[in-house]
Every structure is written in C-alpha cells, then in structure tokens.
Amino acid sequence: MSEIKTVAVCGAGGTMGAGIAIVAARAGMKTIAFDRSAEGLERARTQIDGFFGKSVARGKMSAEEKDKAMANLVVSTELSALAEADMVIEAVFEDLAVKRALLADLNGICPAHTIFASNTSTLSITEIASGCGREDKVVGMHFCLPAQLMKLIEMSPGVNTSDETFR
C-alpha cells in the first residue's frame, strides 16, 4: 500500500465535507475539496479559513501553520481534479444511488491504488461499493460532527474490503 499524501473530499461544500477537509489540510495532506456547487465551495473555503483563524487566535496553531494548512487546500467543481488522490472521502448526502454512481465515476478517474472512503452512518459499505470496480478498496470512515473538533472516527470494512486496505 502506498502512502496517503493527497486526500480528496467529495461534498466539501457541506458542513461535514468542509469539516473533513479541515482535518486533512491540518494534518498536512494536500486536500482537494470537491463539490458540484461553486457557491458551496466558496462558503466552505470561508468556513475553513475562519476555523483556522480562530485556532490561531486561541493559540491552537501558529499563523504559519494556518498558512500552510490553507496552502494544502485546493477547491474544484471538476471531478477530474481528483485524479491524483490517494484517498477519496465521500461526504455526499445519504442516497445509495448517488454514492454508488460517484464511486463508479471515480473508479475511472483515480489511480488503482486510491482508497474510497464513505462517511455514511446508515448505509451498507458493501452496497455502496457494489459495482464500483474496486470493492476491495472501499471502507467506511464515519466522522462525527463537528469533524474538525471530534477525535473519533468510526472505521468499518465492507464484505469485500481487503485486509490491506483496512489496515
């Protein structure tokens, strides 16, 4: 398994997606925030900048760390921008058909090593992965709200998730 250096977040224009993007950017990952809504992404960028700004004001991070985290963040409304992702975390709304279609589209865009993670809390990871073309590389990665403050992430494999992926 290769090292995860670039994380993409699908649905980054929403509250949960923006929070997950904060977590990835703060961790030093190149973070591609994807959403179909340019307005949603602009709100998310403002929210992320504001969160980091408050973190600086509270002494939780330095201004340099904030600048570095913001520099890690790239926003895009083009799914093709996710082509370099080592991991894609989908945080789109809870609709099985939408999640399945997204992963199938990503399968044709992302490299073979890319891991797909779903932030679902209610849907089956096995069903989400079904038909995407890399069922062995799909995991559940449920963040709790607010993702940028909660240290708990619930991980769950699908029936076909490989042991290597789930480690």
C-alpha positions as CSV (number, residue, x, y, z in Angstrom):
1,M,0.0,0.0,0.0
2,S,1.3,3.4,-0.9
3,E,1.5,6.4,1.5
4,I,-1.5,8.7,1.5
5,K,-0.3,12.2,0.6
6,T,-3.3,13.6,-1.3
7,V,-6.9,13.4,0.1
8,A,-10.0,14.4,-1.8
9,V,-13.3,15.2,-0.1
10,C,-16.5,14.9,-2.2
11,G,-19.3,17.0,-0.9
12,A,-16.9,19.6,0.6
13,G,-19.4,22.4,0.1
14,G,-21.4,20.9,3.0
15,T,-20.8,21.2,6.8
16,M,-19.4,17.6,7.2
17,G,-17.4,17.8,4.0
18,A,-15.8,21.1,4.9
19,G,-15.0,19.7,8.4
20,I,-13.3,16.7,6.9
21,A,-11.3,19.0,4.6
22,I,-10.1,20.9,7.6
23,V,-8.9,17.6,9.2
24,A,-7.0,16.6,6.1
25,A,-5.4,20.0,5.4
26,R,-4.5,20.5,9.1
27,A,-2.8,17.0,9.0
28,G,-0.5,18.2,6.2
29,M,-2.2,16.4,3.4
30,K,-2.8,18.1,0.0
31,T,-6.5,18.4,0.2
32,I,-8.8,18.6,-2.8
33,A,-12.2,19.9,-1.8
34,F,-14.7,18.9,-4.4
35,D,-18.3,19.9,-4.8
36,R,-20.6,20.4,-7.8
37,S,-21.6,23.8,-6.2
38,A,-19.1,26.6,-6.7
39,E,-21.1,28.7,-4.1
40,G,-20.9,25.8,-1.6
41,L,-17.2,25.5,-2.1
42,E,-16.8,29.3,-1.6
43,R,-18.7,29.0,1.7
44,A,-16.6,26.1,2.7
45,R,-13.3,27.9,2.0
46,T,-14.6,30.9,4.1
47,Q,-15.6,28.4,6.9
48,I,-12.2,26.7,6.8
49,D,-10.3,30.0,6.8
50,G,-12.4,31.2,9.7
51,F,-11.8,28.0,11.6
52,F,-8.1,28.2,11.2
53,G,-8.2,31.9,12.0
54,K,-9.9,31.2,15.3
55,S,-7.4,28.4,16.0
56,V,-4.6,31.0,15.7
57,A,-6.5,33.5,17.9
58,R,-6.9,30.8,20.6
59,G,-3.2,29.7,20.4
60,K,-4.1,26.3,19.0
61,M,-1.9,26.9,15.9
62,S,0.5,29.5,14.6
63,A,-0.2,31.9,11.8
64,E,2.4,30.0,9.8
65,E,0.6,26.7,10.4
66,K,-2.6,28.3,9.3
67,D,-1.0,29.5,6.1
68,K,0.5,26.0,5.5
69,A,-2.9,24.3,6.1
70,M,-4.7,26.8,3.7
71,A,-2.0,26.2,1.1
72,N,-2.7,22.5,1.3
73,L,-6.3,23.2,0.2
74,V,-7.4,23.2,-3.4
75,V,-11.1,23.5,-4.4
76,S,-12.7,22.3,-7.5
77,T,-16.1,21.6,-9.1
78,E,-14.4,19.3,-11.6
79,L,-14.4,15.6,-10.7
80,S,-11.3,15.1,-12.9
81,A,-9.3,17.1,-10.3
82,L,-9.5,14.1,-8.0
83,A,-7.2,12.1,-10.4
84,E,-4.2,12.4,-8.2
85,A,-6.0,11.5,-4.9
86,D,-4.6,8.6,-2.8
87,M,-7.8,8.6,-0.8
88,V,-11.2,10.0,-1.6
89,I,-13.6,10.6,1.3
90,E,-17.2,11.0,0.1
91,A,-19.4,13.1,2.3
92,V,-22.4,13.5,0.0
93,F,-26.0,13.1,1.1
94,E,-27.3,9.7,2.2
95,D,-28.6,8.4,-1.0
96,L,-27.2,4.9,-2.0
97,A,-27.6,5.5,-5.8
98,V,-25.7,8.8,-5.6
99,K,-22.9,7.3,-3.6
100,R,-22.6,4.3,-5.9
101,A,-22.6,6.5,-9.0
102,L,-19.9,8.7,-7.6
103,L,-17.6,5.8,-6.7
104,A,-18.2,4.3,-10.2
105,D,-17.2,7.6,-11.8
106,L,-14.2,7.9,-9.5
107,N,-13.1,4.4,-10.4
108,G,-12.5,5.7,-14.0
109,I,-10.6,8.8,-12.8
110,C,-8.5,7.8,-9.8
111,P,-5.3,5.6,-9.9
112,A,-5.7,1.9,-9.0
113,H,-4.2,2.5,-5.5
114,T,-6.7,5.1,-4.5
115,I,-8.9,4.1,-1.5
116,F,-12.5,5.2,-1.4
117,A,-14.0,6.0,2.0
118,S,-17.6,6.8,2.7
119,N,-18.7,9.0,5.6
120,T,-22.0,7.2,5.7
121,S,-23.5,6.4,9.1
122,T,-26.6,4.5,7.9
123,L,-25.8,2.8,4.6
124,S,-24.0,-0.5,4.0
125,I,-20.4,-0.1,2.8
126,T,-20.8,-3.3,0.8
127,E,-23.8,-1.9,-1.0
128,I,-22.1,1.5,-1.6
129,A,-19.0,-0.3,-3.0
130,S,-21.0,-2.8,-5.2
131,G,-20.3,-2.3,-8.8
132,C,-17.7,0.5,-8.4
133,G,-14.9,-1.7,-9.8
134,R,-12.7,-1.8,-6.7
135,E,-14.9,-3.1,-3.9
136,D,-11.7,-4.2,-2.2
137,K,-10.6,-0.6,-1.7
138,V,-13.8,0.8,-0.2
139,V,-14.1,1.5,3.5
140,G,-16.5,3.2,5.9
141,M,-14.9,6.2,7.6
142,H,-17.6,7.9,9.6
143,F,-16.6,11.3,11.1
144,C,-18.6,12.7,14.0
145,L,-19.9,16.3,13.9
146,P,-18.1,18.6,14.0
147,A,-15.4,16.6,12.2
148,Q,-12.7,19.2,12.8
149,L,-13.1,19.0,16.6
150,M,-14.1,15.4,17.3
151,K,-11.3,13.0,17.6
152,L,-13.4,9.9,16.9
153,I,-13.6,8.3,13.5
154,E,-15.6,5.1,13.2
155,M,-14.0,2.7,10.6
156,S,-15.8,-0.2,9.0
157,P,-15.0,-2.5,6.2
158,G,-17.3,-3.8,3.6
159,V,-17.6,-7.6,3.0
160,N,-15.1,-7.3,0.1
161,T,-12.7,-4.8,1.6
162,S,-9.2,-6.2,1.6
163,D,-7.3,-6.6,4.8
164,E,-4.5,-4.4,3.2
165,T,-6.9,-1.6,2.6
166,F,-8.5,-1.7,6.1
167,R,-5.2,-1.6,8.0
